[in-house]
Amino acid sequence: MALSELETVLVAACRGDVSLITDDNWAAVLALAGVHDVAPLVADHLRRSQGEYPHCAQRTTRKENEQEVERLHAVSVIQQGLQEGELNAVLSSLAATPALVFKGPSLSSRYSPAGARLSRDVDLLVRGPDYAPAREALTTLGYRVMDEYDESIQRRQSKDVAFIRQDETGMTWSV
């Protein structure tokens, strides 16, 4: 299946080539980046280009574009910080339970610039015998098994159980 012109521009931008972004496609590229959860990455590449958007010639548009990139970056940095804080809280609650963190926020800050990569959840591996204490620790933090999951079936068939909690600000966290 061939990519559309807009998708081609987005893929290039995700790889660091922002030269295909123009005044005409700017808003659509950022909207598509948001749909695919890569807006932070595109914003990071745009920031690194130091405002050199070759085909964005209109002075007012360029200033608006720069402001939008900075806004996207700031929001992403804040979200990444919140994710890291939640990960630290989860790990502190699991201090007595062996758990391996992989993917997500544990790698974002190690391999990507601040705010360039966000994740939807925290991925933890816990051995079968350690599941009960890990579940208790997560429950103590306010997590619960996601409503659409049957915990016993998930543990038996896929070995994957999703926990979710909503904090006092309304943000939803999933482990």
C-alpha positions as CSV (number, residue, x, y, z in Angstrom):
1,M,0.0,0.0,0.0
2,A,1.4,3.4,-1.0
3,L,1.6,6.3,1.4
4,S,-0.3,9.4,0.7
5,E,1.7,12.6,0.1
6,L,0.9,13.8,3.6
7,E,2.0,10.5,5.1
8,T,5.2,10.7,3.1
9,V,5.9,14.1,4.6
10,L,5.2,12.8,8.1
11,V,7.5,9.8,7.7
12,A,10.3,12.1,6.5
13,A,9.7,14.5,9.4
14,C,9.8,11.6,11.9
15,R,13.2,10.7,10.3
16,G,14.4,14.2,10.8
17,D,13.8,15.6,7.3
18,V,11.5,18.6,7.8
19,S,12.2,20.0,4.3
20,L,8.9,18.8,2.9
21,I,6.8,20.7,5.4
22,T,5.3,23.8,3.8
23,D,3.0,26.6,4.7
24,D,0.2,24.6,3.0
25,N,0.7,21.3,4.7
26,W,2.0,22.4,8.1
27,A,-1.3,22.1,10.0
28,A,-2.2,18.8,8.4
29,V,1.2,17.3,9.1
30,L,1.0,18.2,12.8
31,A,-2.6,16.9,13.0
32,L,-1.6,13.6,11.4
33,A,1.4,13.5,13.7
34,G,-1.0,13.8,16.6
35,V,-3.2,11.0,15.3
36,H,-0.1,8.7,15.2
37,D,1.3,9.9,18.5
38,V,4.5,11.2,16.9
39,A,3.9,14.9,17.3
40,P,6.6,15.2,20.0
41,L,9.1,13.6,17.7
42,V,8.2,15.8,14.8
43,A,8.3,18.9,17.1
44,D,11.8,17.8,18.3
45,H,13.0,17.6,14.7
46,L,11.5,20.9,13.9
47,R,13.2,22.5,16.9
48,R,16.5,21.0,15.9
49,S,16.2,22.6,12.5
50,Q,16.3,25.9,14.4
51,G,13.4,27.4,12.5
52,E,14.8,26.5,9.1
53,Y,11.6,25.3,7.5
54,P,12.7,25.7,3.9
55,H,9.3,26.0,2.3
56,C,7.6,28.1,5.1
57,A,8.3,31.5,3.6
58,Q,5.5,33.7,5.1
59,R,6.9,35.7,8.0
60,T,3.8,35.5,10.2
61,T,3.3,31.8,9.4
62,R,6.9,31.1,10.3
63,K,6.5,32.8,13.7
64,E,3.2,31.0,14.3
65,N,4.9,27.7,13.4
66,E,7.8,28.3,15.7
67,Q,5.4,29.1,18.6
68,E,3.4,25.9,17.9
69,V,6.6,23.8,17.9
70,E,7.6,25.3,21.2
71,R,4.2,24.7,22.6
72,L,4.2,21.1,21.5
73,H,7.7,20.6,22.9
74,A,6.8,22.2,26.3
75,V,3.7,20.0,26.7
76,S,5.7,16.9,25.8
77,V,8.4,17.7,28.3
78,I,5.8,18.1,31.0
79,Q,4.1,14.9,30.1
80,Q,7.4,13.0,30.0
81,G,8.2,14.4,33.5
82,L,4.8,13.3,34.8
83,Q,5.3,9.8,33.3
84,E,8.7,9.5,34.9
85,G,7.3,10.6,38.2
86,E,4.5,8.0,38.0
87,L,7.1,5.3,37.1
88,N,9.1,6.2,40.1
89,A,6.0,6.0,42.4
90,V,5.2,2.6,40.9
91,L,8.8,1.4,41.4
92,S,8.9,2.7,45.0
93,S,5.7,0.8,45.8
94,L,7.2,-2.4,44.3
95,A,10.5,-2.0,46.2
96,A,10.1,-5.4,47.9
97,T,8.9,-7.1,44.6
98,P,11.3,-7.9,41.8
99,A,10.1,-6.2,38.6
100,L,11.7,-5.4,35.3
101,V,10.7,-2.1,33.6
102,F,10.9,-2.1,29.8
103,K,9.9,0.1,26.9
104,G,8.0,3.3,27.6
105,P,9.3,6.1,29.9
106,S,12.2,4.0,31.1
107,L,13.8,4.3,27.7
108,S,12.5,7.7,26.6
109,S,14.9,9.8,28.6
110,R,17.8,7.4,27.9
111,Y,17.5,7.3,24.1
112,S,15.6,10.4,23.1
113,P,15.9,14.1,23.8
114,A,13.6,15.5,26.5
115,G,10.0,15.5,25.2
116,A,10.7,13.7,21.9
117,R,9.1,10.4,22.9
118,L,6.0,9.8,25.0
119,S,4.4,6.5,25.9
120,R,0.9,5.5,26.8
121,D,1.8,3.2,29.7
122,V,4.5,1.7,32.0
123,D,5.4,-1.8,31.0
124,L,6.5,-4.1,33.9
125,L,7.5,-7.7,34.0
126,V,6.8,-9.6,37.2
127,R,7.4,-13.3,37.8
128,G,4.3,-15.4,38.4
129,P,4.9,-15.9,42.1
130,D,5.4,-12.2,42.6
131,Y,2.1,-11.2,40.9
132,A,0.1,-11.1,44.1
133,P,2.4,-8.7,46.0
134,A,2.8,-6.6,42.8
135,R,-0.9,-6.4,42.4
136,E,-1.3,-5.4,46.1
137,A,1.3,-2.6,45.7
138,L,-0.5,-1.3,42.6
139,T,-3.8,-1.4,44.3
140,T,-2.4,0.5,47.2
141,L,-1.5,3.3,44.7
142,G,-5.0,3.4,43.5
143,Y,-4.6,1.1,40.4
144,R,-7.3,-1.3,39.4
145,V,-7.6,-4.0,36.7
146,M,-9.0,-2.4,33.6
147,D,-12.8,-2.9,33.4
148,E,-12.7,-4.7,30.0
149,Y,-10.2,-7.3,31.3
150,D,-11.0,-10.6,33.0
151,E,-7.9,-10.8,35.2
152,S,-7.8,-14.6,35.5
153,I,-8.2,-15.2,31.8
154,Q,-5.5,-12.5,31.0
155,R,-3.1,-14.1,33.5
156,R,-3.7,-17.6,32.1
157,Q,-3.8,-16.9,28.4
158,S,-1.7,-13.9,27.6
159,K,0.3,-13.3,30.8
160,D,-0.6,-9.7,30.5
161,V,-2.8,-7.7,32.9
162,A,-3.5,-4.0,32.5
163,F,-4.0,-1.8,35.5
164,I,-5.3,1.7,35.4
165,R,-5.8,4.6,37.7
166,Q,-7.0,8.2,37.5
167,D,-5.2,10.7,39.6
168,E,-6.5,13.8,41.4
169,T,-5.9,15.9,38.3
170,G,-7.9,13.6,36.1
171,M,-4.9,12.1,34.3
172,T,-5.2,8.4,33.6
173,W,-2.2,6.2,34.2
174,S,-1.8,2.6,33.0
175,V,0.6,-0.2,34.0
